[in-house]
């Protein structure tokens, strides 16, 4: 019987680290390749995901006409689908004549994706609902081939900026951003002050609003918002605040601006909030769940050692990672930086229980940074062990600006880094520029893949789905009967567990899931000679 145990023991972490091929040595993994994608104007990548066949879905915003590798003239959200080596398979643009800024893309249980961002457009081309006023939240649902299924607009009469979204176990989604609108349009609650507050919306499977919630203080709060779902179906909102105790904020300010966590239940009722910070300016940009039920927070800090910050600053601004438990209680922190400014935008727990932090750096060699700048700023990534100590770090860039937005561990144990590059060919950038700025992705570590036509993944039919603690998996007729292995990936693309599979005479395998957090997972059956079959699996 195959068994998955998402709540890792120490021995399981060691086993997964060995199986995943995760490098624990101090030396950074080798760069495998880099690719850029763009048209003749501005194109910025803000989100990426690995697909079931080992390729990638890259998403951002584009202002380019048909030019370069861009096949449609519209402005708006731009999605590029590639194979495992970064070669473009197709691209799609969703928008019209107006600018739309994408913030997030997330895989859904049906194999498609939710795209989220901000638009001030009215009815035009792909946008089927009128503008509410100023900027609005705009969500687009696409299938695995990039075909648009529906779009939805949410807003009040003022500015509403969507900054993150997360699919839910029932096929819906949670949206999070900030709003300066009063009780108008889709917004049912007033702001606390004259500025902006945080605005959370819960959607059903068809994109219809179920409820919305305004959270904030009397201080203006136009800060970055990041979302995580909790095992009980609730929501953790991470952001930054310069406020003291007022509104929804129950703890005193530590410095100029602090990390601020807000925990909601599945109906949007606030359960608690936590303030974490040093004595200076601290800005949260990313958070992710951890295997034992806690969370890892990431952003940048200009604070010296003091309050919650236990390590001295390296430069003007440093990466600052904070580990908290399931109740938001501080456990440890880690600072990484060079002599100038370093800004973290992505953090993820890795298969060995450690952490991968990524952003961009204006620092040259010094402090935690071992390499000189290639240009004005570079991608900068760091691997940490489970206790937050640095294992290795590396920089990638060209002769100009290179801004990293997101990085993810890949199925082969490597990492894909994505953002936008203004650099011409040179340094780590191997292709000439298409326009003012292009999508730029860098693959490091893992296994280099020969350039071949992508292998189409087969489909699994484990049942029941949605699942509880156990499913049954009929083995596909074309599956090898030896050398099979099941892997379970969470919605962030992390390998939660891996287990060998022994074929039976009945060709059906019982799979015990243990007690994973409710949410979306991907079940992968892998075998010799590149055999692959997959299935999105909802755990309730």
ZATORRO-742530 format. One record per residue (C-alpha): z, y, x. Coordinates in pm, whole numbers, plus 50000, padded with zeros to 5 digits. Each point is the difference from the previous one (the first is absolute). Layout:
N
[gulum [Z, Y, X]]
...
//
This chain:
540
[gulum [50000, 50000, 50000]]
[gulum [49904, 50341, 50135]]
[gulum [50282, 50253, 49991]]
[gulum [49998, 50379, 50044]]
[gulum [50320, 50183, 50094]]
[gulum [49938, 50379, 49992]]
[gulum [50368, 50064, 50080]]
[gulum [49971, 49907, 50365]]
[gulum [50258, 49824, 50213]]
[gulum [50000, 50069, 50373]]
[gulum [49829, 49667, 50071]]
[gulum [49729, 50073, 49744]]
[gulum [49930, 50334, 50166]]
[gulum [49955, 49827, 50334]]
[gulum [49769, 49741, 49842]]
[gulum [49789, 50264, 49829]]
[gulum [49979, 50200, 50319]]
[gulum [49865, 49697, 50184]]
[gulum [49753, 49910, 49725]]
[gulum [49881, 50356, 49953]]
[gulum [49933, 50040, 50371]]
[gulum [50202, 50320, 50001]]
[gulum [50016, 50142, 50349]]
[gulum [50357, 50064, 50113]]
[gulum [49925, 50099, 50356]]
[gulum [50032, 50357, 50121]]
[gulum [49625, 50037, 50050]]
[gulum [49796, 50144, 49713]]
[gulum [49731, 49771, 49852]]
[gulum [49643, 50058, 50110]]
[gulum [49763, 50215, 49798]]
[gulum [49741, 49778, 49827]]
[gulum [49765, 50261, 49858]]
[gulum [49971, 50341, 49832]]
[gulum [49765, 50125, 49730]]
[gulum [49929, 50334, 49837]]
[gulum [49848, 50070, 49659]]
[gulum [49884, 50332, 49864]]
[gulum [49738, 50238, 49871]]
[gulum [49892, 50344, 50116]]
[gulum [50309, 50187, 49872]]
[gulum [50371, 49918, 49979]]
[gulum [50127, 49644, 49938]]
[gulum [50368, 49908, 50035]]
[gulum [50150, 49650, 49976]]
[gulum [50347, 49980, 49842]]
[gulum [50053, 49633, 49903]]
[gulum [49884, 49651, 50097]]
[gulum [50055, 49635, 49907]]
[gulum [49886, 49664, 50131]]
[gulum [49794, 49800, 49750]]
[gulum [50026, 49630, 49920]]
[gulum [49699, 49911, 50220]]
[gulum [50152, 50171, 50305]]
[gulum [49802, 50322, 49957]]
[gulum [50133, 50343, 49914]]
[gulum [49997, 50256, 49720]]
[gulum [50016, 50355, 50135]]
[gulum [50059, 50293, 49766]]
[gulum [50020, 50375, 50029]]
[gulum [49829, 50320, 49896]]
[gulum [49647, 50118, 50068]]
[gulum [49814, 50329, 49972]]
[gulum [49681, 49863, 50157]]
[gulum [49662, 49966, 49828]]
[gulum [49785, 49690, 50052]]
[gulum [49996, 49983, 50379]]
[gulum [50131, 49789, 50285]]
[gulum [50141, 49684, 49841]]
[gulum [50075, 50167, 49664]]
[gulum [49768, 49877, 49726]]
[gulum [50094, 50228, 49706]]
[gulum [49987, 50378, 49971]]
[gulum [50320, 50048, 49799]]
[gulum [50315, 50163, 50137]]
[gulum [50335, 49830, 49939]]
[gulum [50163, 49669, 50080]]
[gulum [49797, 49801, 50252]]
[gulum [50047, 49623, 50039]]
[gulum [49844, 49803, 50287]]
[gulum [50005, 49618, 50000]]
[gulum [49957, 49827, 50337]]
[gulum [49997, 49652, 50147]]
[gulum [50266, 49876, 50243]]
[gulum [49831, 50183, 50288]]
[gulum [49975, 50335, 49825]]
[gulum [49631, 49976, 49909]]
[gulum [49930, 50179, 49672]]
[gulum [49911, 49776, 49704]]
[gulum [49989, 50272, 49734]]
[gulum [50139, 50341, 49911]]
[gulum [50075, 50171, 49669]]
[gulum [50091, 50359, 49912]]
[gulum [50200, 50095, 49689]]
[gulum [49996, 50362, 49890]]
[gulum [49736, 50261, 49938]]
[gulum [49933, 50352, 50119]]
[gulum [50369, 50092, 50041]]
[gulum [50237, 49902, 50280]]
[gulum [50240, 49710, 49934]]
[gulum [50260, 49907, 50261]]
[gulum [50099, 49633, 50022]]
[gulum [50355, 49911, 50105]]
[gulum [50035, 49626, 49945]]
[gulum [49820, 49672, 49927]]
[gulum [50179, 49682, 49891]]
[gulum [49873, 49648, 49921]]
[gulum [50050, 49871, 49645]]
[gulum [50064, 49649, 49866]]
[gulum [49642, 49959, 49873]]
[gulum [49852, 50052, 50348]]
[gulum [49911, 50364, 49943]]
[gulum [50160, 50323, 50117]]
[gulum [50170, 50312, 49867]]
[gulum [49895, 50327, 50162]]
[gulum [50230, 50297, 49959]]
[gulum [49987, 50366, 50092]]
[gulum [49951, 50351, 49871]]
[gulum [49712, 50175, 49826]]
[gulum [49950, 50335, 49829]]
[gulum [49666, 49897, 49848]]
[gulum [49928, 49990, 49629]]
[gulum [49762, 49757, 49835]]
[gulum [49737, 49911, 50261]]
[gulum [49829, 49681, 50114]]
[gulum [50283, 49751, 50078]]
[gulum [50273, 50215, 49844]]
[gulum [50017, 49925, 49629]]
[gulum [50300, 50214, 49896]]
[gulum [50038, 50379, 50005]]
[gulum [50206, 50197, 50246]]
[gulum [50354, 50073, 49882]]
[gulum [50043, 50307, 50221]]
[gulum [49984, 50062, 50374]]
[gulum [50015, 49675, 50196]]
[gulum [50060, 49675, 49808]]
[gulum [50087, 49642, 50089]]
[gulum [49679, 49794, 49990]]
[gulum [50005, 49618, 50003]]
[gulum [49688, 49781, 50025]]
[gulum [49995, 49622, 49947]]
[gulum [49723, 49804, 50177]]
[gulum [49918, 49630, 50028]]
[gulum [49958, 49806, 50325]]
[gulum [49637, 50114, 50029]]
[gulum [50081, 50368, 49960]]
[gulum [49886, 50028, 49638]]
[gulum [50202, 50256, 49807]]
[gulum [50188, 49854, 49700]]
[gulum [50185, 50308, 49877]]
[gulum [50151, 50332, 50107]]
[gulum [50297, 50201, 49871]]
[gulum [50113, 50361, 50042]]
[gulum [50363, 50115, 49974]]
[gulum [50139, 50351, 50030]]
[gulum [50156, 50311, 49856]]
[gulum [49867, 50355, 49998]]
[gulum [50086, 50069, 50365]]
[gulum [49968, 49808, 50329]]
[gulum [50063, 49623, 50004]]
[gulum [49938, 49813, 50328]]
[gulum [50004, 49618, 50010]]
[gulum [50115, 49860, 50335]]
[gulum [50062, 49627, 49952]]
[gulum [49963, 49716, 49750]]
[gulum [50117, 49640, 49972]]
[gulum [49866, 49724, 49769]]
[gulum [50266, 49830, 49785]]
[gulum [50046, 49633, 49910]]
[gulum [49873, 50054, 49643]]
[gulum [49665, 50137, 50121]]
[gulum [50102, 50363, 49964]]
[gulum [50093, 50251, 50268]]
[gulum [50249, 50264, 50107]]
[gulum [49871, 50340, 50116]]
[gulum [50199, 50246, 50209]]
[gulum [49938, 50355, 50116]]
[gulum [50114, 50354, 49934]]
[gulum [49942, 50244, 49717]]
[gulum [50048, 50369, 49931]]
[gulum [49908, 49956, 49631]]
[gulum [50241, 50055, 49716]]
[gulum [50011, 49794, 49680]]
[gulum [49627, 49996, 49933]]
[gulum [49722, 49743, 49987]]
[gulum [50132, 49665, 50124]]
[gulum [50323, 50145, 50141]]
[gulum [50295, 49949, 49767]]
[gulum [50285, 50155, 50201]]
[gulum [50052, 50349, 50145]]
[gulum [50039, 50078, 50368]]
[gulum [50341, 50084, 50142]]
[gulum [49889, 50324, 50163]]
[gulum [49705, 50232, 50043]]
[gulum [49828, 49779, 50258]]
[gulum [49885, 49639, 50002]]
[gulum [50194, 49684, 49917]]
[gulum [49918, 49632, 50042]]
[gulum [49811, 49836, 49715]]
[gulum [49988, 49624, 49936]]
[gulum [49772, 49837, 49739]]
[gulum [50003, 49638, 49882]]
[gulum [49667, 49855, 49878]]
[gulum [49907, 49685, 49808]]
[gulum [49721, 49762, 50107]]
[gulum [49734, 50223, 49842]]
[gulum [50121, 50317, 50169]]
[gulum [50177, 50144, 49697]]
[gulum [50320, 50194, 50058]]
[gulum [50320, 49820, 49896]]
[gulum [50246, 50262, 50120]]
[gulum [50042, 50280, 50252]]
[gulum [50301, 50133, 50188]]
[gulum [50066, 50330, 50179]]
[gulum [50244, 49998, 50292]]
[gulum [50106, 50286, 50220]]
[gulum [50227, 50290, 50081]]
[gulum [49994, 50377, 49959]]
[gulum [49833, 50021, 50341]]
[gulum [49619, 49970, 50013]]
[gulum [49916, 49641, 50101]]
[gulum [49627, 49976, 50089]]
[gulum [50057, 49716, 50247]]
[gulum [49835, 49667, 50071]]
[gulum [50093, 49722, 49754]]
[gulum [49994, 49628, 50086]]
[gulum [50073, 49716, 49753]]
[gulum [50131, 49644, 50020]]
[gulum [50071, 49752, 49721]]
[gulum [50334, 49818, 50002]]
[gulum [50061, 49630, 49922]]
[gulum [50142, 50082, 49654]]
[gulum [49687, 50193, 49899]]
[gulum [50149, 50338, 50085]]
[gulum [49863, 50276, 50221]]
[gulum [50109, 50157, 50327]]
[gulum [49863, 50348, 50060]]
[gulum [50017, 50137, 50353]]
[gulum [49946, 50365, 50086]]
[gulum [50162, 50297, 50175]]
[gulum [50221, 50279, 49872]]
[gulum [50161, 50317, 50134]]
[gulum [50235, 50024, 49701]]
[gulum [50373, 49952, 49985]]
[gulum [50181, 49845, 49705]]
[gulum [49817, 50103, 49683]]
[gulum [49763, 49855, 49744]]
[gulum [49945, 49631, 50077]]
[gulum [50138, 50035, 50353]]
[gulum [50362, 49884, 50028]]
[gulum [50058, 50023, 50377]]
[gulum [50027, 50297, 50233]]
[gulum [49723, 50111, 50229]]
[gulum [50034, 49877, 50360]]
[gulum [49763, 50250, 50161]]
[gulum [49700, 50215, 49915]]
[gulum [49817, 49721, 49818]]
[gulum [50105, 49638, 49955]]
[gulum [49860, 49665, 49890]]
[gulum [50079, 49957, 49629]]
[gulum [49992, 49665, 49817]]
[gulum [50009, 49972, 49620]]
[gulum [50045, 49662, 49831]]
[gulum [49875, 49953, 49642]]
[gulum [50022, 49698, 49773]]
[gulum [49693, 49851, 49830]]
[gulum [50022, 50259, 49720]]
[gulum [50023, 50301, 50230]]
[gulum [50374, 50054, 49968]]
[gulum [50153, 50126, 50324]]
[gulum [50256, 49760, 50152]]
[gulum [50087, 50175, 50326]]
[gulum [49873, 50230, 50273]]
[gulum [50069, 50019, 50374]]
[gulum [49963, 50280, 50255]]
[gulum [49937, 49900, 50362]]
[gulum [49940, 50247, 50280]]
[gulum [50084, 50166, 50327]]
[gulum [50097, 50360, 50065]]
[gulum [49643, 50130, 50015]]
[gulum [49679, 49937, 49804]]
[gulum [49925, 49643, 49888]]
[gulum [49697, 49911, 49787]]
[gulum [49941, 49656, 49846]]
[gulum [49639, 49882, 49967]]
[gulum [50016, 49622, 49957]]
[gulum [50223, 49719, 49882]]
[gulum [49958, 49624, 49962]]
[gulum [50209, 49707, 49874]]
[gulum [50166, 49765, 50248]]
[gulum [50049, 49627, 49972]]
[gulum [50374, 50002, 49931]]
[gulum [49965, 50244, 49709]]
[gulum [50046, 50330, 50181]]
[gulum [49749, 50266, 50104]]
[gulum [49860, 50157, 50315]]
[gulum [49944, 50378, 49987]]
[gulum [49770, 50193, 50231]]
[gulum [49918, 50361, 50067]]
[gulum [50051, 50263, 50265]]
[gulum [50306, 50187, 50117]]
[gulum [50076, 50309, 50204]]
[gulum [50375, 49928, 49988]]
[gulum [50215, 49943, 50304]]
[gulum [50261, 49725, 49991]]
[gulum [50246, 50071, 49721]]
[gulum [50078, 49913, 49637]]
[gulum [49794, 49683, 49926]]
[gulum [49781, 50036, 50308]]
[gulum [50149, 49801, 50288]]
[gulum [49744, 50068, 50275]]
[gulum [49897, 50322, 50174]]
[gulum [49664, 50162, 49934]]
[gulum [49718, 49933, 50246]]
[gulum [49791, 50307, 49918]]
[gulum [49926, 50248, 49723]]
[gulum [49962, 49726, 49737]]
[gulum [50049, 49625, 50033]]
[gulum [49935, 49688, 49796]]
[gulum [50326, 49923, 49817]]
[gulum [50052, 49658, 49840]]
[gulum [50302, 49926, 49783]]
[gulum [50100, 49656, 49869]]
[gulum [50196, 49994, 49672]]
[gulum [50132, 49713, 49788]]
[gulum [49913, 49927, 49636]]
[gulum [50241, 50273, 49885]]
[gulum [49855, 50261, 50232]]
[gulum [50292, 49988, 50243]]
[gulum [49919, 50094, 50359]]
[gulum [49992, 49704, 50244]]
[gulum [49830, 50130, 50316]]
[gulum [49749, 50254, 50125]]
[gulum [49750, 50018, 50285]]
[gulum [49825, 50300, 50157]]
[gulum [49669, 49985, 50190]]
[gulum [49816, 50288, 50156]]
[gulum [49833, 50177, 50287]]
[gulum [50059, 50349, 50139]]
[gulum [49818, 50185, 49719]]
[gulum [49946, 49921, 49629]]
[gulum [49950, 49653, 49851]]
[gulum [49950, 49941, 49627]]
[gulum [50051, 49660, 49833]]
[gulum [49802, 49919, 49683]]
[gulum [50017, 49620, 49970]]
[gulum [50271, 49735, 50041]]
[gulum [50002, 49629, 49918]]
[gulum [50216, 49697, 50070]]
[gulum [49814, 49740, 50206]]
[gulum [49994, 49622, 49966]]
[gulum [50257, 49956, 50279]]
[gulum [50253, 50221, 49819]]
[gulum [49928, 50302, 50220]]
[gulum [49826, 50324, 49907]]
[gulum [49669, 50176, 50065]]
[gulum [50004, 50380, 50005]]
[gulum [49680, 50204, 50011]]
[gulum [49895, 50362, 49991]]
[gulum [49849, 50254, 50234]]
[gulum [50130, 50172, 50308]]
[gulum [49954, 50333, 50175]]
[gulum [50210, 49877, 50293]]
[gulum [49881, 49910, 50344]]
[gulum [50170, 49745, 50218]]
[gulum [50379, 50016, 49987]]
[gulum [50298, 49878, 49801]]
[gulum [49891, 49688, 49810]]
[gulum [49631, 50077, 50050]]
[gulum [49838, 49829, 50298]]
[gulum [49647, 50139, 49978]]
[gulum [49843, 50343, 50045]]
[gulum [49824, 50173, 49711]]
[gulum [49629, 49924, 49961]]
[gulum [49938, 50320, 49804]]
[gulum [50197, 50245, 49786]]
[gulum [50190, 49723, 49824]]
[gulum [49969, 49619, 49985]]
[gulum [50095, 49705, 49784]]
[gulum [50336, 49873, 50126]]
[gulum [50152, 49667, 49895]]
[gulum [50322, 49822, 50094]]
[gulum [50134, 49650, 49940]]
[gulum [50378, 49967, 49956]]
[gulum [50220, 49690, 49990]]
[gulum [50219, 49919, 49694]]
[gulum [50278, 50224, 50135]]
[gulum [49769, 50300, 50044]]
[gulum [49956, 49984, 50379]]
[gulum [49653, 50078, 50135]]
[gulum [49801, 49700, 50127]]
[gulum [49671, 50173, 50077]]
[gulum [49795, 50309, 49913]]
[gulum [49639, 50109, 50041]]
[gulum [49774, 50302, 49946]]
[gulum [49637, 50018, 49884]]
[gulum [49781, 50308, 49976]]
[gulum [49699, 50205, 50098]]
[gulum [49947, 50352, 50130]]
[gulum [50105, 50190, 49685]]
[gulum [50229, 49953, 49698]]
[gulum [50072, 49642, 49884]]
[gulum [50236, 49973, 49702]]
[gulum [50142, 49658, 49903]]
[gulum [50087, 49953, 49632]]
[gulum [50081, 49630, 49962]]
[gulum [50034, 49680, 50203]]
[gulum [50048, 49641, 49887]]
[gulum [50069, 49667, 50164]]
[gulum [49703, 49767, 49952]]
[gulum [49989, 49631, 49912]]
[gulum [49920, 49903, 50361]]
[gulum [50317, 50168, 50131]]
[gulum [49822, 50316, 50117]]
[gulum [49996, 50349, 49850]]
[gulum [49743, 50227, 49837]]
[gulum [50048, 50374, 50054]]
[gulum [49822, 50250, 49777]]
[gulum [49961, 50374, 49963]]
[gulum [49748, 50268, 50080]]
[gulum [49840, 50110, 50324]]
[gulum [49849, 50333, 50100]]
[gulum [49921, 49867, 50348]]
[gulum [49656, 49944, 50144]]
[gulum [49918, 49675, 50176]]
[gulum [50231, 49940, 50295]]
[gulum [50344, 49869, 50085]]
[gulum [50084, 49730, 49746]]
[gulum [49733, 50128, 49757]]
[gulum [49687, 49792, 50058]]
[gulum [49768, 50157, 49740]]
[gulum [49855, 50348, 49958]]
[gulum [50128, 50225, 49723]]
[gulum [49825, 50016, 49663]]
[gulum [50145, 50331, 49880]]
[gulum [50300, 50232, 50020]]
[gulum [50241, 49706, 49968]]
[gulum [49947, 49628, 49946]]
[gulum [50200, 49695, 49901]]
[gulum [50113, 49833, 50324]]
[gulum [50156, 49654, 50018]]
[gulum [50128, 49817, 50307]]
[gulum [50076, 49626, 50010]]
[gulum [50256, 49888, 50258]]
[gulum [50139, 49655, 50074]]
[gulum [49942, 49683, 49805]]
[gulum [49694, 49784, 50040]]
[gulum [49660, 50150, 50065]]
[gulum [49753, 49872, 49739]]
[gulum [49636, 49919, 50073]]
[gulum [49760, 50221, 49808]]
[gulum [49870, 49778, 49721]]
[gulum [49934, 50038, 49632]]
[gulum [50331, 50009, 49816]]
[gulum [50113, 49667, 49859]]
[gulum [50067, 50024, 49627]]
[gulum [50353, 49894, 49917]]
[gulum [50040, 49727, 49743]]
[gulum [50234, 50036, 49705]]
[gulum [50332, 49825, 49948]]
[gulum [50137, 49922, 49655]]
[gulum [50375, 49966, 50044]]
[gulum [50186, 49999, 49671]]
[gulum [50189, 50146, 49822]]
[gulum [49895, 50352, 50091]]
[gulum [50209, 50218, 49956]]
[gulum [50234, 49765, 50184]]
[gulum [50370, 49936, 50007]]
[gulum [50154, 49793, 50277]]
[gulum [49739, 49724, 50012]]
[gulum [49625, 49958, 49956]]
[gulum [49762, 49707, 50025]]
[gulum [49693, 50036, 50218]]
[gulum [49694, 49782, 49930]]
[gulum [49822, 49966, 50333]]
[gulum [49635, 50114, 49980]]
[gulum [49745, 49719, 50023]]
[gulum [49846, 50151, 50314]]
[gulum [50333, 50039, 50180]]
[gulum [50048, 49789, 50315]]
[gulum [50261, 49727, 49958]]
[gulum [50159, 50071, 50337]]
[gulum [50108, 50309, 50192]]
[gulum [50073, 50207, 49688]]
[gulum [50255, 50280, 49994]]
[gulum [50123, 50228, 49720]]
[gulum [50093, 50361, 50067]]
[gulum [50165, 50245, 49761]]
[gulum [49923, 50370, 50050]]
[gulum [50178, 50286, 49825]]
[gulum [49836, 50314, 49859]]
[gulum [50030, 50173, 50338]]
[gulum [49794, 49724, 50165]]
[gulum [50295, 49846, 50183]]
[gulum [50025, 49624, 50044]]
[gulum [50319, 49916, 49812]]
[gulum [49993, 49628, 50087]]
[gulum [49771, 49725, 50124]]
[gulum [50017, 49624, 49944]]
[gulum [49780, 49697, 50080]]
[gulum [49855, 49813, 49701]]
[gulum [49961, 49623, 49980]]
[gulum [49726, 49892, 49759]]
[gulum [50104, 49743, 49740]]
[gulum [49806, 49738, 49811]]
[gulum [50027, 50214, 49689]]
[gulum [49866, 50296, 50203]]
[gulum [50266, 50226, 49848]]
[gulum [50284, 50155, 50195]]
[gulum [50331, 50119, 49852]]
[gulum [50101, 50330, 50162]]
[gulum [50355, 50133, 49980]]
[gulum [50006, 50378, 50035]]
[gulum [50374, 50036, 50052]]
[gulum [50125, 50338, 49874]]
[gulum [49744, 50261, 50103]]
[gulum [50020, 50354, 49870]]
[gulum [49803, 50060, 49683]]
[gulum [49657, 50136, 50077]]
[gulum [49648, 49927, 50113]]
[gulum [49929, 49742, 50271]]
[gulum [49690, 49836, 50143]]
[gulum [49995, 49622, 50042]]
[gulum [49767, 49891, 50284]]
[gulum [49895, 49643, 50074]]
[gulum [49860, 49979, 50353]]
[gulum [49839, 49707, 50177]]
[gulum [49780, 49890, 50290]]
[gulum [49659, 50159, 50068]]
[gulum [50090, 50322, 49824]]
[gulum [50082, 49846, 49663]]
[gulum [50166, 50256, 49770]]
[gulum [50093, 50013, 49632]]
[gulum [50222, 50263, 49839]]
[gulum [50169, 50101, 49679]]
[gulum [50193, 50311, 49894]]
[gulum [50340, 49879, 49875]]
[gulum [50242, 50201, 49790]]
[gulum [50367, 49908, 50039]]
[gulum [50230, 50102, 49718]]
//
